[in-house]
């Protein structure tokens, strides 16, 4: 399963969500070995921890991402 997110460099963080949703920040990540957690730095954002240890700050909260995953349970995407 793949998840499409907008990964934001911390230097690019903005409380205005739409300001961070730029095509350059768009990522399609394969979910094997990925963890999603609430951000310790920003209440309104989630972090996606990749198997490599890289951490992506996502546009959306933990609950937002979990809801997207639940909705997409039956969808299989190929890159």
C-alpha positions in Angstrom: 0.0 0.0 0.0 1.2 3.5 -0.8 0.3 6.8 0.9 0.4 10.1 -0.8 1.6 12.8 1.6 3.1 16.3 1.6 6.4 16.1 3.5 7.5 19.4 4.7 11.1 20.5 5.6 11.0 21.9 9.1 12.4 25.2 7.7 9.3 25.3 5.5 6.7 24.7 8.2 3.7 27.0 8.3 0.6 26.9 10.4 -1.2 27.6 7.1 -1.6 24.1 5.7 -2.2 25.2 2.1 1.1 27.1 2.2 2.9 23.8 2.7 0.9 21.8 0.2 3.2 22.5 -2.8 4.0 19.9 -5.5 7.7 20.0 -4.5 6.7 18.6 -1.1 4.5 15.8 -2.5 5.6 12.2 -1.7 4.2 8.8 -2.5 5.6 6.4 0.1 5.4 2.7 0.3 3.9 1.7 3.7 6.0 -1.4 4.5 8.0 -0.7 7.6 6.7 2.8 8.0 5.4 4.2 11.3 3.1 7.1 11.8 3.1 9.1 15.0 2.0 12.4 16.4 4.6 15.1 16.0 6.3 16.1 19.3 7.0 19.6 17.9 3.7 20.5 16.2 0.3 19.4 17.7 -1.5 19.7 14.3 0.9 17.5 12.4 2.0 13.9 12.2 5.4 12.4 11.6 6.0 9.6 9.2 9.1 7.5 10.2 10.6 5.7 7.3 12.5 2.4 7.6 15.7 4.3 7.0 15.1 6.4 10.1 14.2 9.5 8.1 11.3 11.4 9.6 8.9 13.3 7.4 6.6 16.0 8.9 3.3 15.5 7.2 0.6 18.1 6.3 -2.1 16.7 8.6 -2.5 15.3 12.0 -2.1 11.7 13.2 -5.8 11.3 13.1 -6.0 12.7 9.5 -3.4 10.2 8.2 -5.0 7.2 10.1 -8.4 8.2 8.6 -6.9 8.2 5.1 -5.4 4.8 5.6 -8.7 3.4 6.9 -10.5 4.8 3.9 -7.9 3.4 1.5 -7.8 -0.2 3.0 -9.1 -1.8 -0.1 -7.2 0.3 -2.5 -3.9 -1.0 -3.9 -1.6 1.5 -5.7 1.4 0.8 -7.9 4.1 3.3 -8.5 
